[in-house]
């Protein structure tokens, strides 16, 4: 249990390094005070531009990948590998801790992003084909509707369904995807309210079916 506790703590602290807030410290901005108030890639793109958003996403995806691929095998001084601890469950515990850290970061007053990019990072480490499915679903929903939040929630909800369709018998990964789908949807509860009343902004750069400017 000591190994599990320490490694999930390390993964949580790694997840607490929120890309948008880290990059923002070098530019003297806190994007939680701008736009939608979310410390994620979409709000970074809307308020700070493509370069800022790109670095933000790389950091958030990268930390998720590290948490799920590197932290479970990390050698801790004085802490041996627990023979009773299943390695698959340790990996998904670290993965979940990183996503939780991104949403409620210890370094930033427990006000972070909504977990989408970090979740993608852990999926790339745990099961790359599932990450590709999530990216595909996200792109389709985002490009058809223009709502990034809806695309992220749909992609998260598609993960356990995709595992079932793949015929996966990995109980740890299936439980992880169910829990993460619920967590991501919960993190987007404000977006859900705005979607219901028609106040959720669209990302016009992705929205293929959006209104087009008439030709002069």
N, C-alpha and C positions, 0 to 999 in steps of 0.2 A: 504493500500500500504506500510505502514511503516513495518508491520510484514513481508510482502513478501520480501521487500528490505533487511531487517536485516538478515532474515533467509537464503536467498540465498547467502548473503555475508559470513555468518558463514560457510555454506556448501562449498563455493568456497575456503575459507581459510583452511578448513579441507582437501579439495581435494588437496591443494597446498603442503601438507605434503607428498612428494614423497618417497615411500619406499626405492628405490635404493639409493637415495641421502642421506636420513636419515641414513641408515645403513652404507653408504660409509663414512660418517663423522667419524664414530667410527673406521674405518679401514684406514682412510687417503687416500681414493681413490675417484675419481669422474668418474663414468663409462661413463659419456658423453664424456670423453677424450679417451675412449677405445672402441675397437670393432666397432660396428655400430654407436656409439655415442648416442644411445637411452637409456633413463633412465627407462627401463622397465625390466620385469622379464626375457625375452629371452636373452637380452644382459648381464644381470647380471649372468645368467647361463653360457653363453659362456666365460665370462671374469673372473668371481669370484667364480664360482662353485655352487653346489646344495644348500648348506646351506644358502649362501648369497641370492640366488634367491628365496628360499622358504620363508625366512623372508620378502623379498621384496613383494612377491605376497600376503602374509597374511596381511601386512600393507595396500596395495593398495585395496584389496578386502574389508578389514574391514572398511576402511574409507568411501568407497562407501556405504556399508550397513548402517553405522552410519548416513551418510548424508541423506539417503532416509527414514530411519526408526525413528531416534531419533531427528534430527534437526527440522522437521516439527512440532512436538509436544512440542518442547522446550518452557518453560515458560521464557519470557524475562522481566526483571524488568521494570515496567513502560510502557510496551507494551502489550495491551490486544489482544485477538484473534479477527481478523477482520471478522465480520459476513458476509461480502460481498465476502470473499476470499474462493473459493472452495478448500477443503482440498486435493483433488486428484491433482489438478493443482499445489498446493503448494508443494506437495511431489515430483512431477516430475520436478518442477523448482529447488528444492534443489538437486535432483539427477543430473540434467544436470549441475548445477553449480559445483558439485564435480568433474565430468568428465572434465569439462573445466579447473578447478583448477589443475588437474593432468597434463593436456597437457601444460597449460601455468601457472606454479606455481609462485605465487607472491614471495615466499621465495627463489627461485632459478633462478632469472633472467629470468623468463617466458620461461625456457627451461626444459620441463619435459618429460614424456613418451607419449604414444600414446592412452591411455585411456582404453585399453581392460580389464585389471583386475579391474579397478574401475567401469567400466560399468557392469561387472559381479556382483560386490558387490551391486550396486543399484538394479539390477534385482532380486537378492536374497531377497531384502527387498520389492520390489514392486510387483513381481509376480514370485515366485520360479519356477513354471513349465516352464515359459519362459526362466529362467536361465538354466534349465536342457536342454532345446532344444538348446540353444546357446552353451553349453558345448559339447553336442553331435555332433553338426555340426562342431565345432572347432576340435574336436578329429578326426572325419572322414577325414576332409580336411588335417589336419596336418599329419596324419599317412599315407595317400595316396600320398601326394605330398612332405611333408617335409618342406613346406614353412609356417612358423608361421604367418607371416604378412598376407598371403593370407587366412589362416584359420581364423584369427581375423576379417578381412574384411568380409569374407563370413558369419561368425557367426553373425556379426552386421547387415548385410543385410537381414539375415534370420528372424530377430526378427519381423519386421512389417508383413512379409509374414506369419509367424507362428500365429501372433495375428489374422490375417484375416482368416486363416484356423480354428483357435479356435472359430471363430464367435464372437470375443470380440467386445462389443459396447462401450468400454472405450476409449473415444476420447482423453483424456489426455495422456493415455499410448501409444496409437497408434501414436499420434503426437510426443511424446517423442522418440519412437523407430525409427521413420523416421528421426528425427533430429540427433539422435545419430549415426545412420548408415551413414548418410552423413558426420558427424564430424569425425568418426573413419576412414572412407575412405580418407578424406582430410588429416588427420594426417599421413596417410601411403603413401602420394604422392611420397616420395622418394623411398619407397619400390616398388611402382607401376612402376616407371621408371626403377629400377633395374630388376624387373621381365620382363619387355619388352625387355631388352637387354641381358637377361640371366646372370646377375651378382648377383642376390639375393641368399644369402647363404641358404642352407638347414640345418635344425636341425636333424642331423643323428640319434640322440637318439630316435626320434619319427618316423622316416621315414621307414615304414614297407617295402616299395617297393624299397628301396635304394640298391645300390650294396653291396654285401656281400663279405667279405674276403674269398679267397679260403682256404679250409682246408689243413693243412700241410700233 
